[in-house]
Amino acid sequence: MREALQVDFAGVQLLEAPALFIATLARPGAREEEARFRLTGSLCTWLIRQRCVREPQWAVQPQPIKPAYLSLSDAHIKADMRTLERRMKDRICAGHMAVAFLKEAESGVTPDLPDGAKRLSLNELSKVVAPDRGIESPENVETRVWRPSLPVIHLCAAWVVTLQQRLRDLGSLPDIVELYTDPAFLAAVLLKAELYVPLLEKSRLKVSPDRLVRFQF
């Protein structure tokens, strides 16, 4: 069983909790700890810079910021953010695929499937999402998108569903900076993700809780 990660949305450095969460989504592999740590730092730096632009008054006040965040090069941050963007698209894609299985596990009824899917299966859903990810062969969706997302598939599905709920409630979505730094939104994702853990094991996917990255907050 993987060790649960700790996040504190009320901590001194408020950007670190969401940065760790997002970095874990992007790099969930058991052997990606170093890359995940690096991405967390890059994301913190990027978010700090974005906040400076958005809130000039905040930018000129003393802040509890780790000096290491100021030492990262632009090239370092740009490379990490490029990887983050690509992988978040994969995680959202995997999340959409997982939601159908979760709905069936929860209700006992196969939900409506997207156009092009003849039945509820990874292979059929892969055919639907392959064009959006620029993947010619649907079989490669499982290799490039689904399997790397499995350790955080409960988080991916929770992210998608919580985002959809936010859109229904507000009629619009926050921009990416607001989304990444909203503690209420991230807490809602984590709460829903925990509800999905037993459903994933119960579903056709048969994903064991021991395979999943869990958060304590």
C-alpha positions as CSV (number, residue, x, y, z in Angstrom):
1,M,0.0,0.0,0.0
2,R,1.3,3.4,-0.9
3,E,1.9,6.0,1.8
4,A,-0.8,8.6,2.0
5,L,0.3,12.2,1.1
6,Q,-0.3,15.0,3.6
7,V,-1.8,18.3,2.5
8,D,-2.6,21.3,4.7
9,F,-4.9,23.8,3.0
10,A,-4.6,26.1,6.0
11,G,-0.8,26.0,6.1
12,V,1.6,28.9,6.1
13,Q,2.5,28.6,2.5
14,L,-0.9,28.2,0.9
15,L,0.4,27.4,-2.6
16,E,2.3,24.2,-1.5
17,A,-0.8,22.1,-0.9
18,P,-2.5,22.7,-4.3
19,A,0.9,22.5,-6.0
20,L,1.6,19.0,-4.4
21,F,-1.9,17.8,-5.4
22,I,-1.5,18.9,-9.0
23,A,2.0,17.6,-9.3
24,T,0.9,14.3,-8.0
25,L,-1.8,14.1,-10.6
26,A,0.8,14.8,-13.3
27,R,3.5,12.5,-11.9
28,P,1.8,9.8,-9.8
29,G,4.3,7.0,-10.5
30,A,5.9,5.3,-7.5
31,R,9.3,6.0,-9.1
32,E,8.5,9.7,-9.9
33,E,9.1,11.1,-6.5
34,E,12.0,13.3,-7.5
35,A,10.2,14.5,-10.6
36,R,7.1,15.2,-8.5
37,F,9.1,17.2,-6.0
38,R,10.7,19.2,-8.8
39,L,7.3,19.9,-10.5
40,T,5.8,21.0,-7.1
41,G,8.5,23.6,-6.8
42,S,8.1,24.8,-10.4
43,L,4.3,25.0,-9.9
44,C,4.7,27.0,-6.7
45,T,7.0,29.4,-8.5
46,W,4.7,29.8,-11.4
47,L,1.7,30.4,-9.1
48,I,3.7,33.0,-7.1
49,R,4.5,34.8,-10.3
50,Q,0.9,34.7,-11.5
51,R,-0.3,36.1,-8.1
52,C,2.3,38.9,-8.3
53,V,0.8,40.0,-11.7
54,R,-2.8,39.7,-10.4
55,E,-2.3,41.3,-7.0
56,P,0.4,44.0,-7.1
57,Q,-0.3,44.9,-3.5
58,W,0.3,41.4,-2.3
59,A,3.6,41.3,-4.3
60,V,5.1,44.2,-2.4
61,Q,4.3,42.8,1.1
62,P,6.6,40.4,3.0
63,Q,5.4,36.8,2.4
64,P,6.4,33.4,3.8
65,I,7.9,32.0,0.6
66,K,10.8,29.5,0.4
67,P,13.8,31.1,-1.2
68,A,14.3,27.9,-3.3
69,Y,11.3,28.9,-5.4
70,L,13.1,32.0,-6.5
71,S,16.2,30.1,-7.7
72,L,14.4,28.1,-10.4
73,S,15.3,29.1,-13.9
74,D,12.7,30.2,-16.5
75,A,13.7,27.2,-18.7
76,H,13.3,24.8,-15.8
77,I,9.8,26.1,-15.0
78,K,8.8,26.3,-18.7
79,A,9.7,22.6,-19.3
80,D,7.9,21.5,-16.2
81,M,4.8,23.4,-17.0
82,R,4.7,22.0,-20.5
83,T,4.8,18.5,-19.1
84,L,2.1,19.4,-16.6
85,E,-0.2,20.7,-19.3
86,R,0.2,17.6,-21.4
87,R,-0.3,15.2,-18.5
88,M,-3.3,17.0,-17.0
89,K,-5.0,16.6,-20.4
90,D,-4.3,12.9,-20.1
91,R,-5.6,12.7,-16.6
92,I,-8.8,14.6,-17.5
93,C,-9.3,12.2,-20.4
94,A,-8.8,9.2,-18.1
95,G,-11.2,10.7,-15.6
96,H,-14.0,11.0,-18.1
97,M,-13.4,7.3,-19.0
98,A,-13.6,6.2,-15.4
99,V,-16.8,8.1,-14.6
100,A,-18.9,5.7,-16.6
101,F,-17.6,2.7,-14.7
102,L,-18.2,4.5,-11.4
103,K,-21.7,5.4,-12.2
104,E,-22.5,1.8,-13.0
105,A,-20.9,0.6,-9.8
106,E,-22.9,3.1,-7.8
107,S,-26.3,2.6,-9.4
108,G,-26.1,-0.9,-10.8
109,V,-27.2,0.5,-14.2
110,T,-25.0,1.1,-17.2
111,P,-25.1,4.8,-17.9
112,D,-25.6,6.5,-21.2
113,L,-22.4,6.2,-23.2
114,P,-20.8,8.8,-25.5
115,D,-21.5,8.6,-29.2
116,G,-19.3,6.0,-30.8
117,A,-19.1,3.6,-27.8
118,K,-21.1,0.4,-28.4
119,R,-20.7,-0.9,-24.8
120,L,-19.0,0.0,-21.5
121,S,-15.4,-1.1,-21.9
122,L,-12.0,0.5,-22.0
123,N,-11.5,-0.4,-25.6
124,E,-14.8,1.2,-26.7
125,L,-14.2,4.4,-24.7
126,S,-10.6,4.5,-26.0
127,K,-12.0,4.7,-29.5
128,V,-14.1,7.8,-28.5
129,V,-11.3,9.7,-26.8
130,A,-8.4,8.8,-29.1
131,P,-9.0,11.6,-31.6
132,D,-9.1,14.3,-28.9
133,R,-5.7,13.2,-27.6
134,G,-4.3,13.0,-31.1
135,I,-3.8,9.2,-30.8
136,E,-4.3,7.3,-34.1
137,S,-4.6,3.8,-32.6
138,P,-7.2,3.4,-29.8
139,E,-5.1,0.6,-28.3
140,N,-2.5,3.2,-27.5
141,V,-4.9,5.2,-25.3
142,E,-4.7,2.4,-22.7
143,T,-0.9,2.5,-22.8
144,R,-0.3,6.3,-23.0
145,V,-3.3,7.7,-21.1
146,W,-5.2,5.1,-19.0
147,R,-2.4,3.0,-17.4
148,P,-0.2,6.0,-16.3
149,S,-3.4,7.5,-14.8
150,L,-4.4,4.4,-12.7
151,P,-2.6,5.4,-9.5
152,V,-4.7,8.6,-9.4
153,I,-7.8,7.5,-11.4
154,H,-10.1,8.2,-8.4
155,L,-8.7,11.8,-8.3
156,C,-9.0,12.1,-12.1
157,A,-12.7,11.2,-12.0
158,A,-13.3,13.4,-9.0
159,W,-11.6,16.3,-10.7
160,V,-13.9,15.9,-13.8
161,V,-17.1,15.5,-11.8
162,T,-16.4,18.4,-9.4
163,L,-15.5,20.6,-12.4
164,Q,-18.7,19.7,-14.1
165,Q,-20.6,20.5,-10.9
166,R,-18.9,23.9,-10.6
167,L,-19.9,24.7,-14.2
168,R,-23.5,23.8,-13.5
169,D,-23.6,25.9,-10.3
170,L,-21.8,29.0,-11.6
171,G,-22.5,28.8,-15.3
172,S,-18.7,29.3,-16.0
173,L,-15.4,28.0,-14.9
174,P,-12.5,29.8,-13.2
175,D,-9.3,30.2,-15.0
176,I,-6.5,27.8,-14.5
177,V,-4.8,29.8,-11.7
178,E,-8.0,30.2,-9.7
179,L,-8.7,26.5,-10.2
180,Y,-5.3,25.4,-9.0
181,T,-5.4,27.6,-5.9
182,D,-9.0,27.3,-4.7
183,P,-8.8,25.2,-1.5
184,A,-12.5,24.7,-1.4
185,F,-12.5,23.2,-4.9
186,L,-9.5,21.0,-4.2
187,A,-10.9,19.8,-0.9
188,A,-14.2,18.9,-2.7
189,V,-12.2,16.9,-5.2
190,L,-10.3,15.0,-2.5
191,L,-13.5,14.2,-0.6
192,K,-15.2,12.9,-3.7
193,A,-12.1,10.9,-4.7
194,E,-12.3,9.0,-1.3
195,L,-15.9,8.1,-2.1
196,Y,-14.8,6.7,-5.4
197,V,-12.1,4.4,-3.9
198,P,-14.5,1.5,-2.9
199,L,-16.6,2.0,-6.0
200,L,-13.5,1.5,-8.2
201,E,-12.8,-1.8,-6.5
202,K,-16.5,-2.8,-6.9
203,S,-16.6,-1.7,-10.5
204,R,-15.6,-3.7,-13.6
205,L,-12.2,-2.0,-13.4
206,K,-11.4,-3.9,-10.1
207,V,-8.9,-1.3,-9.0
208,S,-7.5,-2.2,-5.6
209,P,-7.3,0.7,-3.0
210,D,-3.7,-0.3,-2.5
211,R,-2.8,0.8,-6.0
212,L,-4.1,4.3,-5.4
213,V,-2.4,7.5,-4.2
214,R,-4.3,8.7,-1.2
215,F,-4.3,12.1,0.5
216,Q,-4.9,13.0,4.1
217,F,-6.0,16.6,4.8
